[in-house]
Amino acid sequence: MSQPPAPSAQVTAAEISRIAGVTRATVSNWRRRHEDFPEPSGGTESSPLYDLESVRAWLASRGHASAATPSEELRTTLRLHAHDGGTSDLLLLVLAMAGSSPEELTAATQLPDADLAGRAQRDAGSTAGAVPDTEEVRFETGDAAVLRALYACVRDEGGQAALGVLAERELEESAASGAYQTPAPLADLLARLIPGSPARVLDPACGSGTLLAAAARRGARELYGQDTLPVQARRSAVSLILTAPEARVAVHAADSLRADAFPGLVADAVLCNPPFGVRDWGHDELVYDPRWAYGVPPRAESELAWVQHALAHLTPGSYAALLLPPATAGRASGRRVRAELVRSGALRAVIALPVGAAVPLHVGLQIWVLQRPEPGGPERKSVLFVDTAADAATAAGRGGTAATARTRGASRSASPDWAGITARALGAWRAFTESPDTYEGEPGVAHAAGVVDLLDDVVDLTPARLVRASRAEVDPAELSVEADATRRSLAEAAKSLARTAGQEGWSAAGASAREWRTATASDLSRGGALTLLRTLPDSMRSRGQAASGGDGGAETRAVLTGSDIATGSGPTGAPMGLYDDTAPVIAVGDVLVRAVTSTDGPMARVAGEEDAGALPGPQVHLFRPDPARLDAWFLAGFLGAEENIAGASTGSTALTVIPGRLRVPLLPLQEQRRYGEAFRHVHALRAEARRATRLAEETARLLSGGLTGGQLLPRGT
């Protein structure tokens, strides 16, 4: 790992604000008011860069301790002390740390440089062979800064957090692109679509191992993965060993289509989120490949190559679930292969997801469920099509009936309702698999199309097209009653919104904005004014799995997600094996803050009766104020302020909020309560506006769907 001394990393003003735990405006003031503030060492006049070590020295001379989280410190230290050896050796070290206690990890950070390097080399050496494509590990004294940061990160945030930073760093250095993690709820859905409890699972494009981890949570004990990017293969191997230490893990780095690492493997299940739209996938050299039992995939149909690769690795009768782009269902070039998949009975279901469910976020992806035909097995006469984008579960949860759900059409939300999507997909799939020949479907939601009907000149397998035809089955009288009831609710909501918006008494602060002293949430926590609770216990953060002890109560609770905060809904998430019985439970008066700002909507809210008893989601920060010192609504209002969130966040497109950096004004309790009442009113205004908007959309969908579906007539007819 040794190399010549590297120059100090350079940081922007925004990064300085995160390191110091202050706003960007404060950094700008320092630059103007302090002559000894470090001069720019690079960048441009409008976007200067500063020498990191000089900035740290300047901050230390003024008593500003770093407010960076351990993962941020690791990220910064890797930039400052880059080395030619990459991060493979550090991945091995993370794996070795998994069995160490926090006290042991702390003791390691306090060792002299030479002793620390020796300890790290022994630790990493003990896991040799567990990670693919790694060389002999060697640490030297010059690596001490990185090693200390890594030990601290694993101790405080867990092994998975450290893995994410290391993989991010290596992906940056390798200029790799297109590496996106499958969202955990989506990975869980794909795993649950596989009937039974498969023991041997393959993911031929495993990325960071999210799908295999979901399979492990459902009992898989042999996990096989392959990925084109070596860094992803190494990350996946370490992550899976941490997640499922009792499982057999085998991960290789190579192109699965061109160089299958498991040519003789027949698995109980295949889960895969393959790369999309790749034209150079090996069409010419693989024309005569025996995997193409359903036809040679055209050059523009790499997705159909992955479909057949998955089927080739299944035992007869076993299932695969793949996440594919919608074009795969209808492109003319893939018609013959699609026809053979349908004719043979290999394709069992196509499930459409709403836009924003996974990257690419502007496309509504689809899940294809496949089953390898059994020689002499039963004839497959139909294929299931489900349109989860119709959002029926959300409609019902918001007060709509079945008629509402069936006529709403596709709802395009930036915050997927994973509980609703999962319930609809699994409900239809399980009903279909129990009796595929007699399954009647659900109008506007799910439909079993006959094989003969699908084998036309186009073989278009788009769920929205095939499900739409069943909407005509909605009862006209039922729809008329529902539309009238929804319209009346809309009128009442509009009146309530007008009353809430009509409240006056908002006066100006004066000639200039009011200023006040503030304290960070970390300071308030140390002083006992509030408690910042971890949403996941340390054991799960470091090992990625639910503890086996306790009475299992956590698995029966709902989970409040960041999307729930943004949309104002009650808890809609599921535990998915991420929690044990030590997980914090939400109580009335807790303040909940979204950890990621990837969607619109409020960032914070006060827990009410409907939230009590739920678990905070992995992307939710839970603040528990002392009511004798902090008003909950006052706290929520300032924690969720746009400028406050920006000053306490890292990232570019989707900001990740560092909870300890959020700042709160230091005001007397009585004055806090006045602000709290104002924030409560703002919350009510937002809720009323959201309710009116929702009812307006539902009313419009009901009327439009009823008119075009023939259930409703225009006025005066």
C-alpha positions in Angstrom: 0.0 0.0 0.0 3.0 2.3 0.4 3.6 5.1 -2.1 5.3 8.5 -2.3 3.6 11.1 -0.1 0.5 12.5 -1.8 -0.4 16.2 -1.8 -3.2 17.3 0.5 -6.7 17.0 -0.7 -8.6 20.1 -1.8 -12.1 20.9 -0.5 -14.8 23.4 -1.4 -16.4 26.0 0.9 -19.5 23.7 1.2 -17.2 20.8 2.3 -15.6 23.1 4.9 -19.0 24.0 6.3 -19.7 20.3 6.7 -16.4 19.6 8.4 -16.9 22.5 10.8 -20.6 21.9 11.4 -21.6 25.4 10.4 -23.6 27.0 7.6 -22.0 28.0 4.2 -22.7 31.6 5.1 -20.5 31.2 8.2 -17.6 30.0 6.0 -18.1 33.0 3.7 -17.9 35.3 6.8 -14.7 33.6 7.9 -13.2 34.2 4.5 -14.0 37.9 4.6 -13.3 38.7 8.2 -10.2 36.6 9.0 -7.0 37.6 7.2 -5.3 34.3 8.2 -8.0 32.1 6.7 -6.3 29.8 4.2 -5.9 31.2 0.7 -7.4 29.2 -2.2 -5.1 26.5 -3.6 -7.0 25.7 -6.7 -10.3 25.9 -8.5 -11.7 29.1 -10.0 -12.5 32.6 -8.6 -16.2 31.7 -8.4 -15.6 28.1 -7.1 -12.3 28.2 -5.1 -10.7 25.1 -3.6 -8.8 25.0 -0.3 -6.0 22.8 1.0 -7.7 20.4 3.5 -4.8 20.2 5.9 -4.5 24.0 6.0 -8.2 24.3 6.7 -8.1 21.7 9.5 -5.2 23.5 11.1 -7.0 26.8 10.9 -10.1 25.3 12.5 -8.1 23.6 15.2 -6.4 27.0 16.1 -9.8 28.4 16.8 -11.2 25.5 18.7 -13.5 24.2 16.0 -13.5 20.4 16.4 -14.6 18.5 13.3 -18.3 17.8 13.1 -17.9 15.2 10.4 -19.4 11.8 10.8 -17.0 8.8 10.9 -18.0 7.9 7.3 -17.3 11.4 6.2 -13.9 11.4 8.0 -13.1 8.1 6.2 -14.1 9.6 2.8 -12.0 12.7 3.4 -9.0 10.7 4.7 -9.1 8.4 1.6 -8.9 11.5 -0.6 -6.0 12.9 1.4 -4.1 9.6 1.6 -4.9 7.9 -1.7 -2.7 4.9 -2.4 -2.1 2.6 -5.4 -3.3 -0.5 -3.8 -7.0 0.5 -4.2 -9.5 -0.6 -1.5 -9.4 -4.4 -1.7 -7.2 -4.7 1.3 -9.4 -2.3 3.3 -12.5 -4.4 2.4 -10.8 -7.4 3.9 -10.1 -5.4 7.0 -13.7 -4.4 7.3 -14.6 -8.1 7.2 -12.1 -8.9 9.9 -13.5 -6.1 12.1 -17.0 -7.6 12.1 -16.1 -9.9 15.0 -14.5 -7.1 17.2 -16.2 -5.3 20.0 -16.4 -1.5 20.1 -13.8 -1.5 22.8 -11.4 -3.5 20.7 -11.9 -1.2 17.8 -11.4 1.9 20.0 -8.2 0.3 21.3 -6.9 -0.2 17.8 -7.4 3.5 16.9 -5.2 4.4 19.9 -2.2 2.3 18.8 1.0 3.9 17.5 1.2 4.1 13.8 3.5 1.1 13.3 1.6 -1.1 15.8 -1.7 -0.1 14.1 -0.3 -1.1 10.7 0.8 -4.4 12.0 -2.5 -5.1 13.7 -4.4 -4.2 10.6 -2.2 -6.5 8.4 -2.8 -9.4 10.8 -6.6 -8.8 10.9 -6.9 -8.5 7.2 -4.7 -11.5 6.6 -7.1 -13.7 8.7 -9.8 -13.2 6.0 -7.6 -14.0 3.0 -9.5 -15.8 0.2 -12.9 -14.5 1.2 -12.9 -11.7 -1.3 -12.4 -12.3 -5.1 -9.4 -10.8 -7.0 -7.4 -9.6 -4.0 -3.7 -9.7 -3.6 -1.5 -10.1 -0.5 -2.3 -7.4 2.0 0.4 -5.1 3.2 -0.1 -2.1 5.4 2.6 0.3 6.4 3.1 3.2 8.8 2.0 5.7 6.2 -1.5 4.1 6.1 -2.2 4.8 9.8 -4.5 7.8 9.1 -6.7 5.7 6.8 -6.7 2.8 9.1 -7.8 4.9 12.1 -10.6 6.4 10.1 -11.7 2.9 9.0 -11.7 1.4 12.5 -13.7 4.4 13.8 -16.2 4.2 11.0 -16.9 0.5 11.5 -17.1 1.1 15.3 -19.6 3.9 15.1 -21.6 3.3 11.9 -21.1 -0.4 11.1 -19.4 -2.4 8.4 -22.0 -1.7 5.7 -21.4 2.1 6.0 -17.6 1.6 5.7 -18.1 -0.7 2.7 -20.2 2.0 1.0 -17.5 4.6 1.3 -14.7 2.2 0.1 -16.8 1.1 -2.9 -17.7 4.7 -3.7 -14.0 5.7 -3.7 -12.9 2.8 -5.9 -15.8 3.5 -8.4 -14.6 7.1 -8.6 -11.0 6.1 -9.3 -12.0 3.5 -11.9 -14.4 5.9 -13.7 -17.0 3.2 -13.6 -20.6 4.3 -14.4 -24.0 2.8 -14.3 -23.5 1.2 -10.8 -26.8 1.7 -9.0 -28.0 0.0 -5.9 -31.4 -1.8 -6.0 -33.7 -0.2 -3.4 -34.1 -2.5 -0.4 -38.0 -2.7 -0.6 -37.7 -3.6 -4.3 -35.1 -6.3 -3.6 -37.3 -7.7 -0.9 -40.3 -7.8 -3.3 -38.3 -9.7 -5.9 -37.2 -12.2 -3.3 -40.7 -12.7 -2.1 -42.0 -13.4 -5.6 -40.0 -16.6 -5.5 -42.3 -19.4 -4.2 -41.1 -21.5 -1.3 -37.7 -21.1 0.4 -35.0 -21.5 -2.1 -31.7 -22.5 -0.6 -29.4 -21.9 -3.6 -29.7 -18.4 -5.2 -27.8 -16.8 -8.0 -27.5 -13.2 -9.1 -25.4 -12.9 -12.3 -25.3 -9.1 -12.1 -25.0 -8.8 -8.3 -23.7 -5.2 -7.9 -23.5 -4.5 -4.2 -25.3 -7.7 -3.3 -28.7 -6.2 -2.4 -30.8 -8.9 -4.0 -28.7 -11.8 -2.6 -29.0 -10.2 0.9 -32.8 -10.1 0.5 -32.7 -13.8 -0.4 -30.5 -14.5 2.6 -33.1 -12.9 4.9 -35.6 -15.3 3.5 -33.5 -18.3 4.3 -31.1 -18.8 1.4 -28.0 -20.6 2.5 -25.9 -20.7 -0.7 -25.4 -17.3 -2.4 -23.7 -17.0 -5.8 -23.0 -13.7 -7.4 -21.1 -12.3 -10.4 -20.5 -8.8 -11.6 -18.5 -7.2 -14.3 -16.9 -4.6 -12.0 -14.3 -6.1 -9.6 -15.0 -3.4 -7.0 -18.7 -4.4 -6.9 -17.9 -8.1 -6.7 -15.5 -7.5 -3.8 -18.0 -5.3 -2.0 -20.8 -7.8 -2.6 -18.7 -10.6 -1.1 -17.8 -8.8 2.1 -21.4 -7.4 2.5 -22.9 -10.9 2.1 -20.5 -12.4 4.5 -21.5 -9.8 7.1 -25.2 -10.1 6.3 -25.3 -13.9 6.3 -22.2 -15.3 8.1 -23.7 -18.8 8.2 -24.3 -18.9 4.4 -21.9 -20.1 1.7 -20.9 -17.1 -0.4 -19.2 -17.2 -3.8 -18.8 -14.0 -5.8 -16.7 -13.6 -8.9 -15.7 -10.6 -11.1 -16.4 -11.2 -14.8 -19.0 -10.6 -17.5 -21.7 -13.3 -16.9 -22.9 -13.4 -20.5 -19.4 -13.8 -22.0 -17.5 -15.6 -19.1 -20.0 -17.4 -16.9 -18.3 -18.1 -13.6 -20.8 -20.8 -12.7 -21.4 -22.7 -16.0 -22.5 -25.9 -14.2 -24.6 -24.3 -11.5 -28.4 -25.0 -11.4 -30.0 -22.8 -8.7 -33.3 -22.9 -6.9 -33.8 -19.3 -7.8 -32.3 -16.5 -9.8 -32.7 -12.8 -8.8 -31.2 -10.1 -11.1 -31.3 -6.4 -11.9 -29.2 -6.6 -15.1 -27.7 -3.6 -17.0 -30.1 -2.1 -19.5 -29.6 -1.2 -23.2 -26.2 -2.7 -23.7 -25.5 -3.3 -27.4 -22.0 -4.7 -27.0 -23.1 -7.7 -24.9 -21.5 -10.4 -27.0 -24.1 -11.0 -29.7 -21.7 -12.0 -32.4 -19.5 -14.4 -30.4 -22.5 -16.0 -28.6 -24.7 -16.7 -31.6 -24.5 -20.5 -31.1 -24.6 -20.4 -27.3 -26.7 -23.3 -25.8 -28.4 -20.9 -23.4 -30.5 -19.5 -26.2 -33.2 -22.1 -25.9 -35.9 -19.6 -26.8 -34.2 -17.9 -29.7 -31.0 -15.9 -30.3 -31.5 -12.5 -28.6 -31.2 -9.7 -31.2 -28.3 -7.3 -30.8 -30.6 -4.6 -29.4 -32.1 -7.1 -26.9 -29.5 -7.7 -24.2 -32.2 -8.0 -21.6 -33.6 -11.1 -23.4 -30.1 -12.5 -23.2 -30.2 -12.1 -19.4 -33.6 -13.6 -19.2 -32.4 -16.8 -21.0 -29.2 -16.8 -19.0 -31.3 -16.9 -15.8 -33.5 -19.7 -17.1 -30.5 -21.7 -18.1 -29.3 -21.7 -14.5 -32.6 -22.9 -12.9 -33.6 -26.4 -11.9 -36.7 -27.4 -13.8 -39.8 -25.9 -12.1 -37.8 -23.2 -10.3 -38.3 -19.5 -10.6 -36.4 -16.3 -11.5 -37.4 -12.7 -11.0 -35.6 -10.0 -13.1 -36.0 -6.2 -13.1 -36.2 -5.0 -16.7 -37.0 -1.8 -18.7 -40.5 -1.5 -20.1 -39.2 -1.6 -23.7 -38.3 -5.2 -23.3 -42.1 -6.0 -23.3 -42.9 -4.5 -26.6 -39.8 -3.8 -28.9 -40.4 -5.3 -32.3 -36.9 -6.8 -32.4 -37.6 -9.1 -29.5 -41.0 -10.4 -30.7 -39.9 -13.9 -31.6 -38.1 -14.5 -28.3 -41.0 -13.1 -26.3 -43.4 -15.4 -28.3 -41.4 -18.5 -27.4 -41.1 -17.5 -23.7 -44.9 -17.2 -23.7 -45.6 -20.3 -25.8 -43.3 -22.5 -23.7 -44.8 -21.3 -20.4 -41.5 -19.9 -19.2 -42.9 -16.4 -18.6 -45.3 -16.5 -15.7 -45.9 -12.8 -14.8 -45.0 -9.2 -15.8 -45.5 -6.7 -13.0 -45.3 -3.0 -13.8 -43.8 -0.6 -11.2 -44.5 3.1 -10.9 -42.1 5.7 -12.2 -39.4 6.4 -9.6 -39.3 2.9 -8.1 -35.6 2.4 -9.1 -32.9 3.9 -11.3 -33.6 5.1 -14.0 -36.1 7.1 -12.1 -37.9 8.5 -15.1 -39.0 5.1 -16.3 -41.6 2.7 -14.9 -39.6 -0.6 -14.7 -41.1 -4.1 -14.8 -40.5 -7.3 -13.0 -40.5 -10.4 -15.1 -41.2 -13.7 -13.2 -40.1 -16.7 -15.1 -40.2 -20.5 -14.4 -38.1 -23.1 -16.2 -40.5 -25.5 -17.8 -40.5 -29.1 -16.4 -40.2 -31.9 -18.9 -43.7 -33.4 -19.1 -45.0 -30.8 -16.8 -48.4 -29.1 -16.9 -49.3 -26.9 -19.8 -49.3 -23.1 -19.0 -52.4 -21.5 -20.5 -52.1 -17.9 -19.1 -49.7 -15.2 -18.0 -50.3 -12.8 -15.1 -50.1 -9.0 -15.7 -50.2 -6.6 -12.8 -50.1 -2.8 -12.9 -49.0 -1.6 -9.5 -48.7 1.9 -11.0 -52.5 2.2 -10.7 -51.9 2.8 -7.0 -55.1 1.1 -5.8 -53.8 0.4 -2.3 -52.9 4.0 -1.8 -56.4 5.0 -3.0 -58.0 2.6 -0.6 -55.8 3.8 2.3 -56.9 7.4 1.6 -60.6 6.6 1.9 -61.4 5.2 -1.6 -63.3 2.0 -2.2 -62.6 -0.8 -4.6 -64.3 1.2 -7.3 -61.9 4.1 -6.7 -58.9 1.8 -6.9 -60.0 0.2 -10.1 -60.5 3.4 -12.1 -57.8 5.7 -10.8 -55.3 4.9 -13.6 -51.6 5.2 -13.2 -50.3 7.3 -10.4 -46.8 8.7 -10.9 -45.2 9.5 -7.6 -41.7 10.4 -6.7 -42.1 8.6 -3.4 -43.2 5.0 -4.1 -45.7 3.5 -1.7 -43.7 0.2 -1.2 -46.2 -1.3 1.2 -49.0 -0.8 -1.3 -46.9 -1.9 -4.3 -45.8 -5.0 -2.5 -49.2 -5.9 -1.2 -50.8 -5.6 -4.7 -48.0 -7.5 -6.5 -47.8 -10.4 -4.0 -51.6 -10.6 -3.6 -52.2 -11.0 -7.3 -49.2 -13.3 -7.8 -50.1 -15.7 -4.9 -53.8 -15.8 -6.0 -52.6 -16.6 -9.6 -50.2 -19.3 -8.6 -52.8 -21.1 -6.5 -55.1 -21.5 -9.4 -53.7 -20.1 -12.7 -56.4 -21.5 -14.9 -59.3 -20.1 -12.9 -57.8 -16.8 -11.7 -60.3 -14.0 -12.4 -58.0 -11.1 -11.8 -59.0 -7.6 -10.4 -60.3 -5.1 -12.9 -57.9 -2.3 -13.5 -55.2 -3.9 -11.4 -54.4 -7.5 -12.4 -55.4 -9.7 -15.4 -54.5 -13.2 -16.5 -54.2 -13.2 -20.3 -54.4 -16.4 -22.3 -51.4 -17.6 -24.1 -53.3 -17.7 -27.4 -54.4 -14.1 -27.0 -50.8 -13.0 -26.4 -49.4 -14.7 -29.5 -50.4 -12.1 -32.0 -48.2 -10.2 -34.6 -46.7 -7.9 -31.9 -46.6 -10.1 -28.7 -46.8 -6.9 -26.6 -46.5 -7.8 -22.9 -47.0 -4.4 -21.5 -49.1 -4.8 -18.3 -50.9 -1.4 -18.6 -52.3 -2.3 -22.0 -53.5 -5.8 -21.0 -54.9 -4.7 -17.6 -56.7 -1.7 -19.0 -59.2 -3.9 -20.8 -60.5 -5.3 -17.5 -61.5 -1.9 -16.2 -64.8 -2.1 -18.1 -66.0 -4.6 -15.5 -66.5 -1.9 -12.8 -70.1 -1.7 -11.8 -71.7 1.6 -13.1 -73.9 2.1 -10.0 -71.0 1.5 -7.6 -68.8 3.9 -9.5 -71.5 6.6 -9.6 -72.0 6.4 -5.8 -68.3 6.6 -5.2 -67.7 9.5 -7.5 -70.5 11.5 -5.8 -69.1 10.8 -2.4 -65.6 11.7 -3.4 -66.9 15.0 -5.0 -68.7 15.9 -1.7 -65.5 15.2 0.3 -63.6 17.4 -2.1 -66.0 20.3 -1.5 -65.7 19.9 2.3 -61.9 19.8 2.0 -61.8 23.0 -0.1 -63.9 24.8 2.6 -61.5 23.5 5.4 -58.5 24.7 3.4 -60.0 28.1 2.9 -60.6 28.4 6.7 -57.0 27.3 7.6 -55.5 29.7 5.0 -57.6 32.6 6.2 -55.9 32.9 9.6 -54.2 36.2 9.9 -51.7 37.8 12.4 -48.4 37.1 10.7 -46.4 40.2 11.4 -43.0 41.3 10.1 -40.0 41.0 12.5 -38.9 44.5 11.8 -36.5 46.2 9.5 -34.2 43.1 9.5 -34.6 39.4 10.2 -34.4 38.3 13.8 -31.2 36.7 14.9 -30.6 34.3 17.7 -28.0 32.0 19.2 -28.2 28.4 18.2 -26.9 25.1 19.3 -26.4 21.9 17.3 -28.5 18.8 18.0 -25.4 17.1 19.2 -24.9 19.8 21.8 -28.5 19.6 22.9 -28.2 15.9 23.2 -25.1 16.1 25.3 -26.9 18.6 27.6 -29.9 16.2 28.0 -32.4 18.5 26.2 -33.1 15.8 23.6 -32.2 12.2 22.8 -31.1 11.3 19.3 -32.0 7.6 18.8 -30.5 5.3 16.2 -33.1 3.8 13.9 -31.2 0.6 13.6 -29.3 -1.1 16.5 -25.5 -1.3 16.1 -25.6 -5.0 15.6 -27.6 -4.6 12.4 -25.6 -1.6 11.2 -22.5 -3.7 11.3 -23.9 -7.1 10.3 -26.9 -6.2 8.2 -29.2 -8.7 9.7 -31.9 -8.9 12.4 -30.8 -10.3 15.8 -32.2 -13.7 16.7 -33.1 -12.9 20.2 -36.2 -11.4 21.7 -39.9 -12.2 21.1 -39.9 -11.0 17.5 -42.1 -8.0 18.4 -40.2 -5.7 16.0 -41.3 -7.8 13.0 -45.0 -7.2 13.8 -44.7 -3.4 13.8 -45.2 -1.0 10.9 -42.3 1.2 9.8 -42.5 5.0 9.3 -40.5 5.8 6.2 -39.0 9.0 4.8 -41.6 8.8 2.1 -44.4 8.8 4.8 -43.0 12.0 6.2 -42.8 13.6 2.8 -46.4 12.6 1.8 -48.0 13.0 5.3 -49.2 9.4 5.4 -49.2 7.0 8.3 -46.5 4.3 8.6 -46.5 2.2 5.4 -43.2 0.3 5.6 -42.4 -3.2 6.7 -39.5 -4.3 9.0 -38.0 -6.7 6.3 -35.8 -8.4 8.9 -33.8 -5.2 9.6 -34.8 -4.8 13.2 -34.5 -6.7 16.5 -36.3 -6.0 19.8 -33.9 -3.3 20.9 -35.0 -1.0 18.0 -36.5 2.3 19.2 -40.3 2.6 19.0 -41.9 5.9 18.0 -43.8 7.7 20.8 -46.2 10.6 20.7 -44.2 13.9 20.7 -41.1 12.5 19.0 -39.7 14.5 16.2 -39.0 12.6 13.0 -36.6 14.0 10.3 -36.0 12.5 6.8 -32.4 11.4 6.4 -32.4 11.9 2.6 -33.8 14.9 0.6 -34.4 13.0 -2.7 -38.1 13.9 -2.9 -40.2 17.0 -2.3 -42.4 17.5 0.8 -41.8 18.4 4.4 -38.5 17.2 6.0 -39.8 16.8 9.6 -42.9 16.2 11.6 -44.1 15.5 15.1 -45.3 12.0 15.8 -49.0 11.7 16.6 -51.2 8.9 17.8 -51.2 7.3 14.4 -47.4 7.0 14.4 -47.1 5.7 18.0 -45.8 2.2 18.2 -44.2 2.2 14.8 -40.5 1.8 14.1 -38.5 4.6 12.4 -37.3 3.6 9.0 -33.6 3.3 8.1 -33.8 6.8 6.4 -35.5 8.5 9.3 -33.8 10.3 12.3 -35.7 10.2 15.6 -35.3 13.1 18.0 -37.0 12.7 21.5 -37.1 16.1 23.2 -37.4 16.7 26.9 -40.8 18.5 27.1 -39.7 20.5 30.1 -36.9 22.0 28.0 -37.9 21.8 24.3 -41.3 22.2 22.6 -41.7 19.4 20.0 -43.4 21.5 17.3 -40.8 24.3 17.7 -38.1 21.7 17.4 -39.7 20.1 14.3 -40.1 23.5 12.6 -36.5 24.5 12.9 -35.0 21.1 12.3 -36.9 20.8 9.0 -36.1 24.3 7.8 -34.6 24.3 4.2 -31.4 26.3 5.2 -30.9 24.1 8.2 -31.1 20.9 6.2 -28.8 22.3 3.5 -26.1 23.3 6.1 -26.3 19.8 7.8 -26.2 17.7 4.7 -23.7 16.0 2.4 -24.1 15.0 -1.3 -25.2 16.8 -4.4 -28.4 15.6 -6.0 -29.8 13.7 -3.0 -28.6 15.3 0.2 -27.9 13.1 3.2 -28.7 14.8 6.5 -26.2 14.5 9.4 -28.6 14.8 12.4 -26.1 16.1 14.9 -25.3 19.1 12.7 -28.9 20.5 12.6 -29.1 23.7 14.6 -31.8 24.9 17.0 -32.3 28.5 18.3 -31.8 28.8 22.1 -35.1 30.4 23.2 -37.1 30.3 26.5 -39.7 27.5 26.6 -42.7 30.0 26.6 -41.4 31.6 23.4 -40.7 28.1 21.9 -44.4 27.3 22.4 -45.5 30.4 20.5 -43.3 29.3 17.6 -44.5 25.8 18.1 -48.2 26.8 17.7 -47.2 28.7 14.5 -45.5 25.6 13.1 -48.4 23.4 14.0 -50.7 25.8 12.0 -48.3 25.5 9.0 -48.5 21.8 9.3 -52.3 21.8 9.3 -52.3 24.1 6.3 -50.0 21.8 4.4 -52.1 18.7 5.4 -55.4 20.4 4.3 -53.8 21.4 1.0 -52.5 17.9 0.4 -56.0 16.4 1.2 -57.8 18.8 -1.1 -55.3 18.0 -3.9 -55.6 14.3 -3.4 -59.4 14.4 -3.5 -59.4 16.6 -6.6 -57.2 14.1 -8.3 -59.4 11.2 -7.2 -62.5 12.9 -8.3 -61.0 13.7 -11.7 -59.8 10.1 -12.2 -63.2 8.7 -11.2 -65.1 10.9 -13.6 -62.7 10.6 -16.5 -62.4 6.8 -16.1 -66.1 6.4 -15.7 -66.8 8.5 -18.8 -64.3 6.7 -21.0 -65.1 3.3 -19.6 -68.8 3.7 -20.3 -70.0 3.5 -16.6 -70.9 7.2 -16.4 -72.9 9.5 -18.7 -72.4 13.3 -19.2 -74.8 15.6 -17.3 -78.1 16.1 -19.1 -77.8 12.8 -21.1 
